[in-house]
Amino acid sequence: MEHGTVIIGAGQAGHTTAMQLRAAGYDAPVTLVGAEPAVPYQRPPLSKRYLLREVEAEHLRLGTPAGRGKPEVNLRTGERVDRIDVARQVVVTADGGTRRYDHLVLATGARARRLPDSLVDGLEGVHVLRTLADADGLCAALDEAKAVLVLGGGFIGLEFASVAARLGRRVTVVERGRLLQRVVSEQAADRLRSEHLRNGVDVLEGRELGSLDGENGRVVAGVLTDGTRIEADLVLVGIGAEPAAELAAGAGLAVGNGITVDDLGRTSAPSVYAVGDCAAFPWQGGRLRLESVQNAEYMARAVAAHIAGRAVPPRPAPWFWSDQYDVRLQFVGLSGGADRVIRRTAEDGAGFSLWHYREDRLIAVEALNDPGAFLTARRLLDRGASPPRTALADRSLDVRTIAAQALGRATS
């Protein structure tokens, strides 16, 4: 009997895997198992338009994972998987049920890091933001909140801060390092910091939470390690995420910072794959785990192609974006190890882009309100093309012309 493919995790990566299996002509059974009660939905709007009530929950739905005329996908929401028996190729659910598989795809994602229980001490008003249920709770909390404390100056924290400020709340961001230290350059962080300050947000960098004060079971303030007391009736904990790799570890799969996979998404167990936020793949001699829609969708396409016996597409340069106030940051590539940065003003003068080089090789581009530069940079990095640094530094030369010449050299 053909058991087909079981996908654990019904987020972007799991949903895309199911869709791509059907698109590739895979007609064996496909079962998509999600622990959340909601049907698959988009997560990026949760920290932006959804909190502003600019989009309703039904408009976040990713849609049916099977295309017209394709075999159905068995979508199981609200079903939690307890363990995996890789020797017998069986998935065991929390209610004791079993599902056999020929191929298993782990799309278990990541979970928001929380403050230690000893620090929260059961206080209400302390939130994280990862799921639709988290966002619904924050929507209700924002209706009543007057003062908001955001712990963590990463993307989730800053996007939430921008929403709260736009809603007229008093907002303080506390970051133990500098804003977005792990992911963007100082110049990009400077631009975003100035936007938060302009919108009335207090930004405290190089500071850290020491304790929370509460009254009648609710948070009323955060106290920093230097003794500063910040009144807050809503606290958003945005201190990163950790891969949901427990199922894989319990099944004996290789796990590090995520589930260890090869370039095809294969884990250390036969017929078991991992995709998306939970997976750590080979990258420039090491391993990389990315939390982005683009990476989730690429890995899903690659794994689906491999299972279906189709050609696996090449990995594109990683990219992501963030919307804060009227600023859109778009980033392609990874800038670690850059030794030269070239700044160019956007053609319309409203934004700018930062072109990161390692020696003579272009490795990343940050674009702030400069979508043209971002799209050009994606084409260049996907093709491994690097314009001469001297050409980019010449403001009299158009970026598209410079890129066309570089792309021509890359194909010659």
C-alpha positions in Angstrom: 0.0 0.0 0.0 1.2 3.5 -0.9 1.4 5.7 2.2 2.6 8.8 0.4 4.0 11.9 2.1 3.2 13.2 5.6 4.1 16.9 6.3 4.3 18.0 9.9 3.7 21.7 10.2 1.0 23.6 8.3 2.8 27.0 8.0 4.3 28.6 4.9 6.9 25.8 4.4 4.5 22.9 5.0 1.7 24.4 2.9 4.1 25.2 0.0 5.5 21.6 0.1 2.0 20.2 -0.3 1.2 22.6 -3.1 4.5 21.9 -4.9 4.1 18.1 -4.6 0.8 18.4 -6.4 2.2 20.9 -9.0 5.0 18.4 -9.7 2.5 15.7 -10.6 2.9 13.7 -7.4 -0.3 11.8 -7.0 0.3 9.7 -3.9 -1.5 10.6 -0.7 -0.3 13.9 0.9 -1.3 14.6 4.5 -0.6 18.1 6.0 -0.7 18.1 9.8 -0.9 21.3 11.8 -0.9 21.8 15.5 -2.8 25.1 15.3 -6.6 25.0 14.9 -6.4 27.6 12.0 -6.0 26.7 8.4 -2.6 27.6 6.9 -2.1 31.4 6.9 0.5 34.0 6.2 2.6 35.1 9.2 4.4 38.3 8.0 1.2 40.5 8.2 0.7 39.5 11.8 3.3 42.1 13.1 2.1 44.7 10.6 -1.2 45.2 8.9 -3.1 42.6 11.0 -2.4 44.4 14.2 -3.5 47.7 12.6 -6.7 45.9 11.5 -6.0 46.7 7.9 -6.5 43.0 7.0 -8.9 40.4 8.3 -7.9 36.9 9.3 -9.7 35.3 6.4 -7.5 37.3 4.0 -4.4 35.7 5.5 -5.4 32.2 4.4 -3.0 30.5 2.1 -5.7 28.7 0.3 -6.2 25.0 -0.5 -2.9 23.2 -0.9 -4.1 21.3 -4.0 -4.6 22.9 -7.3 -7.6 22.5 -9.6 -7.9 19.0 -11.0 -5.2 17.7 -8.6 -5.7 15.1 -6.0 -6.8 16.5 -2.6 -4.4 17.1 0.3 -5.6 15.7 3.6 -5.3 18.8 5.9 -5.4 18.0 9.6 -5.6 21.1 11.8 -5.4 21.0 15.5 -3.5 17.7 15.5 -0.3 17.5 17.4 2.4 15.0 16.7 4.1 13.4 19.8 6.9 11.3 18.2 8.3 9.8 15.1 9.4 6.2 14.6 11.8 6.4 11.8 12.5 2.7 11.7 8.9 1.8 11.1 8.2 5.1 9.2 5.3 6.0 11.5 4.2 9.3 13.0 2.4 9.0 16.4 -0.1 11.8 17.3 -1.0 13.1 20.7 -4.2 11.2 20.8 -2.4 7.9 20.2 -3.2 7.7 16.5 -0.6 6.7 13.9 0.2 7.7 10.3 2.5 5.7 8.1 4.6 7.5 5.5 6.8 6.8 2.5 8.3 10.3 2.9 8.1 12.6 5.9 8.7 16.4 5.8 9.3 18.3 9.0 8.1 21.8 8.6 7.8 22.5 12.4 9.0 26.1 12.2 10.3 28.0 15.1 8.8 29.3 18.4 9.2 32.7 20.0 11.7 32.8 22.9 10.0 33.8 26.1 11.3 35.3 29.3 12.1 32.9 32.2 9.1 32.0 34.3 10.9 33.3 37.3 11.0 36.8 35.7 7.3 36.8 34.5 6.0 35.2 37.7 2.6 34.6 36.1 1.9 38.3 35.3 -0.7 39.1 32.7 0.1 41.6 30.0 3.4 39.9 28.9 3.1 38.7 25.2 5.0 37.1 22.4 4.1 37.4 18.7 4.4 34.3 16.5 1.0 32.9 15.8 -2.5 34.1 14.8 -3.6 33.5 18.4 -0.7 35.6 19.7 -1.7 38.4 17.3 -5.4 38.2 18.3 -4.3 38.5 22.0 -2.1 41.5 21.2 -4.9 43.2 19.2 -7.2 43.0 22.3 -4.3 44.1 24.6 -3.5 47.1 22.4 -7.1 48.4 22.7 -6.6 48.8 26.5 -2.9 49.6 26.7 -1.5 53.1 27.4 2.2 52.3 27.7 4.0 49.6 25.8 7.4 48.1 26.6 9.1 46.2 23.8 12.0 43.9 24.8 14.3 43.3 21.8 15.2 45.5 18.9 14.9 42.9 16.1 12.3 42.9 13.3 9.4 41.7 15.4 10.0 44.1 18.2 10.5 47.1 15.9 7.5 46.3 13.7 5.3 46.0 16.7 6.7 49.2 18.2 5.8 51.0 14.9 2.3 49.7 15.1 1.8 50.7 18.8 3.2 54.1 18.1 0.9 54.6 15.1 -2.0 53.7 17.4 -1.0 56.4 19.8 0.5 54.3 22.6 3.6 55.4 24.6 6.3 53.1 23.4 9.8 52.2 24.8 12.1 49.7 23.1 14.9 48.1 25.1 17.7 46.3 23.3 20.7 44.8 25.0 22.9 45.5 21.9 22.1 47.9 19.0 19.0 47.7 17.0 19.0 44.9 14.4 22.6 44.1 15.3 22.6 40.6 13.9 20.9 41.3 10.6 21.5 44.8 9.2 24.3 47.3 8.9 24.8 50.3 11.2 23.7 52.6 8.4 20.4 50.8 7.9 19.8 50.6 11.6 20.5 54.3 11.9 17.8 55.1 9.4 15.3 52.9 11.2 16.2 54.3 14.6 15.7 57.8 13.5 12.2 56.9 12.2 11.2 55.4 15.5 12.5 58.5 17.4 10.7 60.8 15.0 7.5 58.9 15.8 8.0 59.4 19.6 9.4 56.0 20.5 12.0 55.9 23.3 14.9 53.7 22.1 17.2 52.4 24.8 20.2 50.4 23.4 22.9 48.7 25.4 20.3 48.2 28.2 18.7 45.1 29.6 15.6 44.1 31.6 16.2 43.2 35.2 12.7 42.5 36.5 9.0 43.1 36.0 6.7 44.9 38.5 3.1 43.8 38.9 0.0 44.8 40.7 -3.1 42.6 41.1 -1.5 40.0 38.8 -0.8 42.4 35.9 2.4 43.9 34.7 2.7 47.6 35.5 6.4 48.3 34.8 9.8 46.9 33.7 12.9 47.6 35.7 16.2 47.6 33.9 19.4 46.3 35.3 20.6 49.9 35.9 17.6 50.6 38.0 15.6 52.5 35.4 11.8 51.9 35.8 9.6 52.0 32.7 5.9 52.1 33.3 4.1 49.6 31.0 0.8 47.8 31.0 1.7 45.8 27.9 5.1 44.0 27.4 6.0 42.5 24.0 8.9 40.0 24.2 10.7 40.1 20.9 14.0 38.4 21.7 14.2 36.0 18.8 13.0 32.5 18.0 14.3 29.0 18.4 13.8 26.1 16.0 11.2 23.6 16.9 13.5 20.6 16.6 12.3 18.4 19.5 10.5 15.9 17.3 13.6 15.5 15.2 15.9 15.2 18.2 13.5 12.6 19.8 13.6 10.5 16.7 17.4 10.5 16.7 17.9 12.9 13.8 21.0 15.1 13.7 20.2 18.5 15.3 22.2 21.6 15.9 20.8 25.1 15.5 17.9 23.5 13.8 17.5 20.1 12.0 20.6 19.3 10.0 19.8 18.8 6.3 21.8 18.6 3.1 21.3 20.7 0.0 18.3 18.7 -1.0 16.6 19.1 2.5 17.4 15.5 3.5 17.9 14.8 7.2 20.2 12.1 8.7 17.2 9.6 8.6 16.1 7.9 5.4 13.1 9.4 3.7 12.8 12.3 6.2 13.3 15.9 5.1 13.1 19.3 6.9 12.2 22.7 5.4 11.8 26.3 6.5 12.6 27.9 9.9 13.4 24.6 11.6 16.1 23.5 9.1 19.8 24.2 9.1 21.3 23.8 5.6 24.9 23.9 4.2 26.1 27.4 3.5 29.6 28.6 2.6 31.4 25.8 4.5 29.1 26.0 7.6 25.4 25.8 8.3 22.7 28.4 8.2 19.2 28.6 9.5 17.0 31.3 8.0 13.6 32.5 9.3 12.0 34.0 6.2 9.1 33.3 3.8 11.5 33.2 0.8 13.7 30.5 2.4 10.6 28.5 3.5 9.2 28.6 0.0 12.5 27.7 -1.7 13.2 24.7 0.6 9.6 23.5 0.1 10.0 23.6 -3.7 13.3 21.8 -3.6 12.1 19.0 -1.3 8.9 18.6 -3.3 10.8 18.4 -6.5 13.2 15.7 -5.0 10.3 13.6 -3.7 8.5 13.8 -7.0 11.6 12.9 -9.0 11.9 16.3 -10.6 14.9 18.6 -11.1 15.7 20.6 -8.0 15.9 24.4 -8.6 19.1 26.2 -7.7 19.1 28.1 -4.4 18.5 31.8 -4.9 20.1 34.5 -2.8 18.3 34.8 0.5 16.1 37.9 0.9 13.6 39.4 3.3 11.8 42.6 4.1 10.5 44.7 7.0 7.9 47.5 7.0 8.2 50.1 9.7 6.1 53.3 9.4 6.6 54.5 5.9 10.0 52.8 5.5 10.4 49.5 3.7 13.7 47.7 4.2 14.5 45.1 1.6 17.6 43.0 2.0 19.1 40.4 -0.3 22.2 38.3 0.4 24.1 38.1 3.7 26.5 40.8 4.6 28.7 39.0 7.1 32.4 39.5 6.3 31.8 42.6 4.1 34.8 44.9 4.0 33.4 47.7 1.9 30.0 49.3 1.7 28.9 51.7 -1.1 25.9 53.9 -0.6 23.7 55.0 -3.5 20.7 57.4 -3.4 17.5 56.1 -5.0 16.6 57.6 -8.4 13.6 59.4 -6.9 15.7 60.7 -4.0 13.3 59.2 -1.4 15.5 56.3 -0.3 19.0 54.7 -0.6 20.7 51.4 -1.0 23.8 49.9 0.6 26.0 47.6 -1.5 28.1 45.3 0.5 31.3 43.8 -0.9 33.8 41.3 0.3 37.0 42.2 -1.7 35.6 42.5 -5.2 32.6 40.3 -4.8 29.1 41.7 -4.2 27.6 39.7 -1.2 24.5 41.7 -0.1 22.4 44.8 -0.7 20.2 46.7 1.7 17.5 48.9 0.1 15.5 51.4 2.1 12.6 52.8 0.1 14.5 51.8 -3.0 12.7 48.8 -4.6 14.5 49.3 -7.9 17.9 48.7 -6.3 16.5 45.7 -4.5 15.2 44.0 -7.6 18.4 44.8 -9.5 20.5 43.3 -6.7 18.4 40.1 -6.6 19.1 39.5 -10.3 22.8 40.1 -9.7 23.2 37.9 -6.7 21.1 35.1 -8.1 23.5 35.0 -11.1 26.7 35.5 -9.0 27.4 38.7 -10.9 29.4 41.5 -9.2 29.6 45.0 -10.7 32.9 46.7 -10.3 33.0 48.7 -7.1 34.3 51.8 -8.9 31.3 51.7 -11.2 28.8 51.7 -8.3 30.7 54.5 -6.6 30.3 56.6 -9.7 27.0 58.5 -9.1 26.9 59.5 -12.7 26.3 55.9 -13.8 22.8 54.3 -13.7 22.5 51.2 -11.5 20.5 49.3 -14.2 23.2 50.0 -16.8 25.9 48.9 -14.4 24.0 45.7 -13.6 23.4 44.9 -17.3 27.1 45.1 -18.0 27.9 42.9 -15.0 25.2 40.3 -16.0 26.6 40.3 -19.5 30.0 39.5 -18.2 28.6 36.7 -16.0 27.1 34.9 -18.9 30.0 35.4 -21.4 
